[in-house]
Amino acid sequence: MNIIIVGNAHSAPRRIDLGSRRIRLLALVAGSACIVGLLALGFGTAVLFGGSIGPAAHELADLRETLSHQREQLANLDNDSHRSLDALAVQLGRLQAQATRLNALGDRLTQVGKLDDGEFDFASAPALGGPEESAGLVATSLPIQNGVDSLRAEFDRQEAQLGVLENLLRDRKIDNALLPSGMPVAQGYISSGFGARTDPLDGHAATHLGLDFDAPLGSNVNAVADGVVTWSGVRSGYGNVVEIDHGNGYMTRYAHNSVNVAEVGTRVHAGQTIAKVGSTGRSTGPHCHFEVWLNGRAVNPLIYVKSKRATRV
């Protein structure tokens, strides 16, 4: 294969034979020189620009890795916070349920204690007051924190109300136990009333300071309320007498006993046997003479005998 090169119209054309060994060798040498030149150019460019681009690329890769790690940590923190909030929300729900039960218990105790309507209102918060403070001066709390703080205040209020209610019910229970109520004998009937009557022994007009209960000889005489025995002995006209101080100005007297069981200083309870029915003193037969004194004055025992002791306290 020949290549003909024409310089101009007056010069003779030149012919290059590509099949010649010498031509092929020259072409190989020229191609190799071109390849070496290109490699040298690439190396020079790398040396020239590699000093600034290389470290920046490494730093960029490091930043990307750090950012990925921080994103992973943020995702874990977000998951942990959601789990914590869910746990707090569950606890808050339980506390709210407990507050509801406490309110129901307070209402029930109020009904059982027969307190006046409105004296203990567990359905509404107590009245509050005070100077207003600018909202800008108060730190903003998270909604769940507000719920916890509100429940804490609710429990404090309930605790105070239940404490007062407990003391009030305890006082009422004590007052109820100390109030004379019922008959001093289990069997018998009222044979003589309170007030003016004809004396059964001499027939003269007289004042009867108590009630007489006709009852079998030796049957039990029982205290009609809690109290402390202040007298156990003989009094003129009464025969064997037991007297009990119940507090709040109340004193009861049980007379004509065949024998006194309770001793002075003994604390007795309602229904406890303190003596036995007899006919000592000025008496026409076995019976229990029963008196109620209030603030140093004898009162008609009938209203106390007919009353029933409250059992729901």
C-alpha positions in Angstrom: 0.0 0.0 0.0 1.5 3.4 -1.1 0.7 6.9 0.0 1.4 9.7 -2.6 2.2 13.1 -1.3 2.0 16.1 -3.8 3.8 19.2 -2.6 2.9 21.7 -5.6 2.3 21.6 -9.3 6.0 22.0 -10.2 7.5 19.5 -7.8 7.5 15.8 -8.3 5.1 13.8 -6.1 6.6 11.7 -3.2 5.4 8.2 -2.6 5.5 6.3 0.8 5.3 2.6 0.8 3.5 1.5 4.0 4.6 -2.0 3.5 8.2 -1.0 3.9 9.8 -2.2 7.2 11.5 1.1 7.7 8.2 3.0 7.5 6.5 0.7 10.0 9.4 1.1 12.5 9.1 4.9 12.3 5.3 4.8 12.8 5.8 2.6 15.9 8.4 5.0 17.3 6.1 8.0 16.7 3.1 6.2 18.4 5.2 5.3 21.4 6.3 8.9 21.7 2.7 10.1 21.7 1.7 7.6 24.4 4.6 8.6 26.6 3.8 12.3 26.1 0.1 11.7 27.2 1.2 9.8 30.3 3.6 12.5 31.2 0.9 15.1 30.7 -1.5 13.2 33.0 1.2 12.7 35.7 2.0 16.4 35.6 -1.6 17.4 35.9 -2.0 15.0 38.9 1.1 16.4 40.5 -0.1 20.0 39.9 -3.7 19.6 41.2 -3.5 16.5 43.4 -2.0 18.4 46.3 -5.2 20.4 46.9 -8.0 18.1 45.7 -6.9 14.9 47.5 -7.1 16.1 51.1 -10.4 17.9 50.5 -11.9 14.7 49.1 -10.7 12.8 52.2 -12.2 15.5 54.4 -15.4 15.5 52.5 -15.6 11.7 52.9 -14.9 12.1 56.7 -17.6 14.7 57.0 -20.1 12.5 55.2 -19.3 9.6 57.5 -19.6 11.8 60.6 -22.9 13.2 59.4 -24.2 9.7 58.8 -23.1 8.7 62.3 -24.8 11.8 63.8 -28.0 11.0 61.9 -28.0 7.5 63.3 -27.5 8.9 66.8 -30.3 11.4 66.3 -32.6 8.6 65.1 -31.8 6.5 68.2 -32.3 9.5 70.5 -35.6 10.2 68.8 -36.7 6.6 69.3 -35.6 6.7 72.9 -37.5 10.0 73.5 -40.6 8.6 72.0 -40.4 5.5 74.2 -39.8 7.7 77.3 -42.8 9.9 76.4 -45.0 6.8 75.8 -43.9 5.5 79.2 -44.7 8.8 80.8 -48.0 9.0 79.1 -48.9 5.5 80.4 -47.9 6.6 83.9 -49.9 9.8 83.6 -53.0 7.8 82.5 -52.6 5.5 85.5 -52.3 8.5 87.9 -55.4 10.1 86.3 -57.3 6.8 86.9 -56.1 6.8 90.5 -57.3 10.4 91.0 -60.7 9.4 89.6 -60.9 6.5 92.1 -59.9 8.8 95.0 -62.6 11.2 94.0 -65.1 8.4 94.0 -63.9 7.2 97.4 -64.2 10.7 98.8 -67.7 11.0 97.5 -68.6 7.6 99.0 -67.1 8.5 102.4 -69.0 11.8 102.3 -72.3 9.9 101.7 -71.5 7.3 104.3 -70.5 9.9 106.9 -73.8 11.7 106.2 -71.9 15.0 105.8 -73.8 18.1 104.8 -74.0 18.6 101.0 -71.3 20.8 99.8 -69.1 20.4 102.8 -66.7 18.2 100.9 -66.9 18.6 97.2 -64.5 16.2 95.5 -65.7 17.0 92.0 -64.3 20.5 91.9 -61.1 22.2 92.9 -61.1 24.5 95.9 -61.3 28.3 95.4 -58.0 30.0 94.8 -56.8 33.5 94.5 -53.7 35.8 94.4 -52.0 38.5 92.3 -51.6 37.8 88.6 -48.1 37.2 87.2 -47.1 38.0 83.7 -46.9 34.9 81.5 -43.6 36.1 80.1 -42.0 35.6 83.5 -43.1 32.0 83.8 -41.1 29.3 82.1 -43.0 27.3 79.5 -43.3 23.6 80.4 -43.9 20.6 78.2 -47.6 19.5 78.0 -46.8 16.2 79.7 -45.0 18.0 82.5 -48.1 20.2 82.9 -50.2 17.1 83.3 -47.9 15.7 86.0 -47.8 19.0 87.9 -51.6 19.2 87.7 -52.0 15.6 89.0 -49.5 16.4 91.8 -51.6 19.4 92.9 -54.8 17.2 92.6 -53.3 14.6 94.9 -52.2 17.2 97.4 -55.8 18.6 97.5 -57.3 15.1 97.8 -54.9 14.2 100.6 -55.8 17.3 102.6 -59.5 16.7 102.1 -59.4 13.0 102.9 -57.3 13.8 106.0 -59.9 16.3 107.3 -62.7 13.9 106.3 -61.0 11.0 108.2 -60.7 13.2 111.3 -64.3 14.3 111.1 -65.6 10.8 110.6 -63.4 9.6 113.5 -64.8 12.3 115.7 -68.3 11.4 114.7 -67.7 7.8 115.4 -66.4 8.7 118.9 -69.4 11.0 119.5 -71.8 8.3 118.3 -70.2 5.8 120.7 -70.4 8.2 123.6 -74.0 9.3 123.1 -76.5 7.3 125.3 -78.7 5.2 123.1 -81.0 2.2 123.7 -82.2 0.3 126.8 -80.0 -0.6 129.7 -81.6 -4.1 129.9 -82.2 -6.6 127.1 -85.5 -7.8 128.6 -88.1 -5.8 130.3 -90.5 -2.9 129.9 -90.8 0.7 131.3 -92.8 0.4 134.5 -92.5 4.1 135.6 -91.8 7.2 133.5 -89.8 10.4 134.0 -91.1 13.4 135.9 -94.0 13.9 138.4 -95.5 10.8 139.9 -96.9 9.4 143.2 -94.2 7.8 145.3 -94.8 4.1 145.2 -93.7 3.7 148.9 -95.4 6.5 150.8 -98.0 7.7 148.2 -96.8 11.3 148.3 -96.3 13.5 145.2 -92.7 13.1 144.0 -90.4 13.7 141.0 -88.9 10.7 139.3 -85.6 11.6 137.8 -85.4 8.5 135.5 -87.1 5.5 134.0 -87.8 2.2 135.8 -87.4 -1.0 133.7 -89.1 -4.0 135.1 -86.7 -6.9 134.5 -85.9 -10.4 135.9 -83.8 -10.5 139.1 -80.1 -11.0 138.3 -80.4 -10.2 134.6 -77.7 -8.0 133.0 -77.6 -4.2 133.3 -75.7 -2.9 130.3 -74.0 0.4 129.6 -75.8 2.4 127.0 -72.7 4.2 125.7 -68.9 4.2 126.0 -67.5 5.9 129.0 -65.6 5.7 132.3 -67.1 4.4 135.6 -67.0 7.3 138.1 -69.0 5.6 140.9 -69.7 2.0 141.9 -71.2 1.8 145.3 -74.2 2.6 147.5 -76.2 5.8 147.4 -79.0 6.7 149.7 -82.4 5.6 148.3 -80.7 4.2 145.2 -79.1 1.1 146.8 -76.2 -0.2 144.6 -75.4 2.3 141.9 -73.1 2.5 138.9 -72.5 5.9 137.3 -70.7 6.3 134.0 -69.2 9.6 132.6 -69.5 9.6 128.8 -68.0 13.0 128.1 -69.6 15.9 126.3 -71.6 16.6 129.5 -73.3 13.2 129.6 -73.6 10.9 132.7 -75.8 7.8 133.1 -76.9 6.2 136.4 -78.0 2.6 136.9 -79.6 1.9 140.4 -81.2 -0.7 142.6 -78.6 -3.3 141.4 -78.3 -6.6 143.2 -74.5 -6.5 142.5 -72.2 -4.0 140.8 -69.9 -5.6 138.2 -67.9 -2.5 137.0 -65.4 -0.8 139.2 -64.5 2.8 139.5 -62.0 3.9 136.8 -63.0 1.1 134.4 -63.5 2.1 130.8 -66.6 0.5 129.5 -68.2 0.1 126.1 -71.8 0.3 124.9 -73.6 -3.0 125.6 -71.0 -4.1 128.2 -72.5 -5.6 131.4 -71.9 -3.3 134.4 -74.3 -4.7 137.0 -77.1 -7.1 137.7 -80.8 -6.3 138.2 -81.8 -6.1 141.8 -84.1 -4.4 144.4 -81.7 -2.6 146.7 -82.5 0.8 148.2 -86.0 2.2 148.0 -87.6 -0.4 145.7 -90.7 -2.5 145.6 -89.2 -5.3 143.4 -86.5 -6.2 140.9 -86.0 -3.5 138.3 -83.4 -1.1 136.8 -83.6 2.5 137.6 -82.0 4.5 134.7 -81.1 8.2 134.6 -79.5 10.4 132.0 -77.8 13.6 133.1 -76.7 16.3 130.7 -74.5 19.2 131.9 -75.4 18.5 135.6 -79.2 18.3 134.9 -81.4 15.2 134.8 -83.2 14.9 131.4 -85.8 12.5 130.2 -84.1 9.3 129.2 -86.9 8.3 126.9 -85.6 10.1 123.9 -82.2 8.3 124.3 -83.9 4.9 124.9 -85.9 5.2 121.7 -82.9 6.3 119.6 -80.8 3.8 117.8 -77.1 4.0 117.6 -75.8 4.7 114.1 -73.8 1.8 112.7 -72.7 3.4 109.4 -69.8 5.7 110.4 
